[in-house]
Amino acid sequence: MGFSIKKRFTESAPEDHTNATSAAILELALWGALADGELSDDDVNDLLFATQQIPSFEHFTADDLDALIERISEECPDQDAIVGRVQSIVHSIRDPRVQRLTYQILVFFAAKDGELSEAEESILSLAQESWGISDDEAQELTDAAVGA
């Protein structure tokens, strides 16, 4: 069986998990997916399905996802703004269990097209470094997320 976001949340998310944490994880995952600037219709459908596995987003629609992507793209119109926003989100996630879960979700979203772009790798590296994830642990989390 492949990577299950819903299952990982059930296993890893703390009891005091909040909607704000879910929203931060979703936005960070979307930045991971958008980092290479390419989203096909299939990517959007996959993202929608994956988004609906995140607590608080079970009833998220394609229109909701389109609106969110448009909003975050408008709020961060250039690379500097995107980097600043990603850094802000990464630093807002403090629970180590949620950090590891989020890292896996980032990998899952970023790798949906079968490869990681330089921009996607940059976001993953930022998260890895900020959260103190070793290279070995990052590889384990990546393997679990992509089914290696």
PEURRA-V370787 format. One record per run of one state. SS is the DSSP state (a for helix, b for strand, c for the rest). FROM is the first residue (numbers start at 1). TO is the last residue. If there is no record, write none. Layout:
ss->SS from->FROM to->TO
ss->SS from->FROM to->TO
This chain:
ss->c from->1 to->4
ss->a from->5 to->12
ss->c from->13 to->18
ss->a from->19 to->34
ss->c from->35 to->40
ss->a from->41 to->51
ss->c from->52 to->61
ss->a from->62 to->75
ss->c from->76 to->78
ss->a from->79 to->92
ss->c from->93 to->95
ss->a from->96 to->113
ss->c from->114 to->117
ss->a from->118 to->130
ss->c from->131 to->134
ss->a from->135 to->146
ss->c from->147 to->148
